[in-house]
């Protein structure tokens, strides 16, 4: 098979899955249309009053609204815009709760032009967090637990983060991580550089060092080398990211990064393909362009809406004298969410990566098994250059978002929380294209169709916490219980 036909071959293996995906994405137009109101009046926004924002500046909140003072809005659209504004404010991750209310300023029963005052009440989050860090050496928690949950293979420390710095949604973070993988660094994010509030910038710098690294993949398992006396890999990285927001739902970023990696000669002896040309160091610049269209209702755990993204990355810009890395990567994803019936929701996604090169260092080979994976294959790593993964799910709300008060907590930012519980069924499929004959001979899941399915419970609470407990089956007749944090997609 020619190299240029392989991207098409990836999708051919998923042809049977595509009708399922489109059958789930497109029912949002059949089943989840917003209620059409018969109100023939027009509402004129006379004033907008904000309350509860003790730290957050008003202009930060104004940027998230779908209306402004002076707008005349048809009655059929007014409630939709109010709900969308509420969702936009929640998606800033600045507030635990948001309510948008309106009241008529006078008796307008005889008129179709109704002046209204809008009141927006928010409950701000706690913005200063010495967040504990607990990371595991393996690709996910489930592998670490099955391998004996050895604390020597865990990293610990803290991210000291100040969110909403100066009330302008800025954030400052200091990173201190010890244990298995040590990391030190910081980040400063400024989302609003201009008066329009559509330009931003983020600065990041980190230094990471390890006593142990995975240097190859055998039988779709990571193989490690450890030296308890010496640091065998070090990484220095820095980046400047520019962002531009087009309207409320489209965002573009341009990221310039510098990376310097070194390993001991033992690693290059064990894995000559770890870096470029068998070298024990790799230094390169990266430029990456990323665009998203995000119309999801709640980003942390969406139930309705859609999301599309495209990322184009070039590793190695030829700026440095010994910059041998030369990789071009394109990644894209599409996600759809819809309400099917009362308390029943469906969702689907497709994500793919195209890396048009067969000579890729092992360090950049990771495909499925880390942030992207097919459920049921959590214990495996599938290396390769290009891949595609598709996921579908149907969920039922056992407990719709419900607000609870904790009376013994005196701090308002913590004593009010919401909880929601969803039960669901899901099915995932994927395919990894591995052009490396050496890597292919060591692993059996590359260049093969992957399929997994199962059932699970999702627990959603405040501060965007989502816990998933899933029982999955895969095409290899394996099954097991898996725990994950965050929404499935």
N, C-alpha and C positions, 0 to 999 in steps of 0.2 A: 504494500500500500504506500502510495507516495505521501510525503510529509504534508503536502498542501491539502490532501483530502482528509487528513485525520481530524481536524476540527469538526467536519461534517459527520464523521463516524461517531464522535462523542454523542451527538444529538440523535443519531439513528437508533442507538440503544434505548433511548427514552421515548420513542414514538408512541408506544402504547400508553405511556403515562401522561402525554400531553392532553388528551381529551379530558382526563380527570382534572388536570390543572385548570384548563379553560372553563370547564364546567363549574369550578368553584369560584374562580375570579369573576366571571361574568354574571353569575346570579346576583351580584350586588345591584345590577341594574334591573333585575326582575323582582327581587324580594326585599331589598333594603332601601328603597326610595324613602326619603324623608316624608313625613306627613305633609300633605298639601292643605294649607289652611285656606278657609274661604273668606278671610278678612279682606275686604276691599278697601280698607282705609289706608292712609299714608301717615307714617310716623316721622316727625321732625325732631331730631336730637337737639334739644336746647342746652343741655348741660350734661357733663360727665363728672361724677364725684367719686373719689377714691378713698377707701378707708382700710386700715389694718396694715398699710405699707409703712412701717416705722423706719425701715432702712432703704427700701427700694425707691429709687427716683421715679417720679411720675412718667417721665419720657420713656423709660424702659417699658412700662406697661402700655403706654400709648402705641408703641411700635407693634404690639401684638393684636390690636383691635381691628375688627373688620369694618368699623364705622368711626366717624369723628363728629364733633359738634358742627351742626349746620346741615348734616346729611338728611335727605328725605328718602325714607325707605318704605317700599310697599309692605303692607301688613303680612303678605304671604312670605316675605323674606326676613322680616324683623326677628322672629324667634330663631330662625336658622343662624342669622348673623350673631345673635347673642350667645347661642350655644357654641358656635365656632370660636368666638372670642374667649369664652371661658376655657375651652380646650387649649387654645394657643397659650394662654397664661399658665395653665398647668404644665404645658410642655416646656416651659422655660426652666423647670426644676427649681424655681425660686420659692414656690408656695406649696403648702400641703393641701389647702382648700381654697377654692375660688367660687364666688357667687356673683352673677350679673343680674340685677333687677332693674325694672323700669316702672315709672309711675307717671300717669297723666297729670299735666300741670293745671288743667281746667276741664270743665265739663264740655266735652266735644261730641256729644251724642248726635248733634244735628249737623256736624261737619265731618268730612272725610279726611281732613288735615288735622292730625292730633299731635300737639307738642308734648314731648316726654322728657323726663329727667332720668338719666341712667346712673345707678349706684353700683360700683364694683367694690366688693369687700373681699379681702384676701387674708389668709393666715400664713405668715412667713415661716420658712423653715429655719432650723438652726444652721448658721452659716460657717461656723468655725469648727473644724473636725480634725482631731488627731486620730485619723482613721487607722485602726490596726491592720497590718498586712499579714496575710497568711497564704502563701503560694506554695504549690507542690512542684517537685521536679518533673513528674510525669505530665503527659499532655492534658490530663483532666483529673478531677478528684476521684473518679471511679477507679482508674488504673492505680492511682496511689493507694487507695484503700485496699484493693485486691492484692497489691504487692506487699502488704504488711503494715501500711500506714506508719512507716518509720519517720519519726520527727527529724532525724538527721537529713532527710531528703525534703525538708520544708524550709521555706524562707519566711522570715518574720521581721517585723519592724513597724513603721508607720508612714503614712502620708499626712503631713500637717497642711491642711488645705483651708484657705479662707475663700469661701464662695461669696459672690455678690459684694466683692470688695468695693468700698466707697458707694455702695448702693447702685452701681452701674453694671451689674452682672459680670464684672471682672473677677478673675480668680487667680490666686497665688498659691503655689504648692511647693513644699519641700519634701524630698523623697529620701528616706533612710531605711534601707532594707538589708537585713543581716541574715546569717544562716547559710543555707545551701547556695543561693545566688545573691551576692551582695550588690546593691545598687545605691548610688547616691546621685542626687541631681535636684532640679527644680524646673518650674514652669510658670509663666506669666501670660495670661490670656486677656486681651482687650477686645471685646466684641464690637464696641462702638467707637470708631475713630473720628467720625465726621457727624455733622448735624443731622444728616438724613438717617443715620444709624444703620447704614448698609455696608460699611467697610469695617473690617477687624483684623487683628494680628495676634499671633501666638508665638512665644519664644520658649524653646525647650532645650535643656542640656542634661545629659546623664552619663555616668560612668558605671559600668557593670563588670564584675569579675566572678569567675567560677573555679571551684576545685574539680568539678565533674561536668562533662558535656557528653551529649550523644553524638557519635561520630559516623554512624551508619544505621541503616534499617535492615533487619534480617527477619524474614518471615512476618513482615509487617509489624515488627516490634522494634522499639528503639534500643540500640546497643550503646552502653555507656563506658567511658573510661574515667577513672578517678585517681587523683593524686592528692592525698591528704596534706602534703607538705607545701606544694606549690600551686599557684593559680595557673590553670592551664589555658584559660581563655580570658581575654580582656576586651572590652568594647567601650569606645568613646563615641558619643553621638550628639549632634546638635542640629536644630532645625529652626527655620523661620517660616511660618505659615501665614499666608494672606487669605482673607475670606471676603466674599461679597455676597450680600443677600439681595435677591431680586424679588421684591414683594414679600409676602409672608411665608411662602412655601418652597421657594427655590433658592438653593445655596450653592455657591461655587467656592472652591479653595484651590490655591496654588502653593505647594509645599516644596521648599528647598531644604535638603538634608545633607549632612556630612557624616560619614561613618568610617571609623577606623577599628579594624578587628585584628587581633593577634592570637595565635595559639602556639603551644609548645611543639617542638619537632616530633614528639611522640604521636600527636594527632595526625600530622601530615604523613607520617610513616604508616599509621594504621589506615588512613583514608586519604590517598593522594588527591581525590576529587573534592575534598572538604572545601577548599578555596580554589581560586583560579590557578591552573598550571602547577599544582602541587606546592604552592607557596605557603609559608606559615603566617602570612599577613594579607590583609585586603583593605585597601583604602579607596574610597570612591565617593562621588557626589550623586545625589538622586534628585530628580524633579518629578513631581506628581501633580496631575490635575484631577480634580474630583468634583462632580456635580450631582446634586440630589434634588428630587421633587418629592416632597413629603406631605401627603394629605391624610395621614393617619389621625385618628381621633386622639388617642393617648399613646405617646411613643413608647413608654415603658412596657405596656401590655395592650397593643391595639386590638380593637374589635371591629372597627369599620374604617374604610378608607383605602388608600393605595400608596405605594412607595416605589420609586425608581431611582437607580443610581448608576453612574458610569465613572470608572477610574482608569486613567491612562498614566503609566509610570515608566520612566526610563532610569535604570540603574547604570551609572557610568556615563559621564558627560565628556570624557576626554580632557578634562581640565588639568589633572595631575599627571606628572611625568610617567608614573608607573601605574596608571589607572587601567588595569586590564579587563575589568568587569564590563560587559556590554550586554545588558538584558532589557528587552522591551516587553511590558506586561499590560494587558487589557483585561479589566474585570467589570462585570455588570450584573445587576440583579433587579428583579421585578417582584413585588409582593402585593397581594390583594387580600382584603378583609371585608367580610359582609355579614350582616344579620340575616339568617335564613328564616327562622321562625321565632316565636317568643322564647327568650332565654337561650336560643341556639344560634351559634355562630360558626362560620366556615372561613378558612384561610388557605392560601397557597402561595408558594414562592418558587422562583427559579433563579439560581445564581451560577455564573460560570467564570472561568479564568482562561485566558489564552496567552501562552508564553511560547512564541515561535522560535524556539531554539532547542536543539538536542544536547548542547554542551552547557549544562547548567550546574554550577557548584552545588554540592550537597546542602550547603547552608541555605540555599534558596529553593530547594526542591519540595518543600512541604506543600501538600495539596489538601487532602482530607484527613481528619483525625485531630485537628486542633480547634480553631475557631469555627471552621466549617467541617461538618461530619454528617454521615447518614446514621440516624438513630438505630441502635442495635449493633453498631460497629465501634462503640466507644473504646474498646480495648485494642483497637488497631490503628496503625498509622499507614496511610497510603500515599507514598511519594509519587511525584510526577510533575510534568510541566503544565499541562492543561487539564481542566476538569469541569464537570457540570454536576450540580446537585439540585434536586427538586423535592419540595416538601408540601404535604397537604395535611389538613387537620380539621376536625369538627369538634366543637366544644359546647358543653351545656353548663349554664350557670347554676351550680348548686346553691350558692349564696351570692346574690348580686352585691355590688359594693355597698357595704353597711358601715356606718360610723359608730365607733365605740368611744366611750369616755373611761379613762383610767383615773379614778378619784384620788389615789394615793400619790400621784405624780403632780407636783405643784407647777411645773413648767408647762405653759400652754403649748409650746412647740412640740411637746412629746406626749401630752396627756390625751390628745384627740387623734385617733387613727382610723383608717378605714381598712376593711378586710373583705376580700372576695375570694370565692373558691370555684374553680371550674374543673369539670371532669371531661376528658376528651379521648378521642381515637385519632390515630395518625398513621400515615404511610410516607416513607421517604425513599428516594432512589438516587443513584449517583453513578458516575463513571469517571475514572482517572486515566488520562492518556500518558503513558510513560515511554518515551522514545529511547531511553538509555537501556541498552541491551544488558549491561552489567547489573543495573538496579533491578531490571525486570526478572532476571534469573534468580535474584535473592528473595523476591516477594511474589505472592500469588494473587493479591487483590488488585494490583494495577492491571489496566487493560481488561477489566472484567466488570460485568454489570453488578451493581450493589443494590440491595433492596432490604428495607427494614420496616417494621410496623409494630404497633402496640397500643397501650392505653396508659393514661396517667392522670394525676391530680396536680393542679396548679394552685398555689396559694399566693395571693397578691396583697401587699399591704403598703404602708406609707414609706416615704423616702425611696420610691421606685424599687422596692424589694419584691422579687418574684422567685419563689421556690417551686421547682418542678420535681415530682417523684413519678418516674415512668418505668413501666415494665415492657421491654422490647424483645422482639424476635427478629432474626435476620435470615438471609438466604442460605446460610451455612447450618441451619437448624440449631443455632445457639440462641439462648435467651437469658435474660437477667434483669435485675432491678438496678436502675441508675438514678442518680441525683444530680440536678443541674440548677444553677442560679441564672435568673434572667429569662425573658420570653424565648420561646423556641426559635422564632424568627419575626 
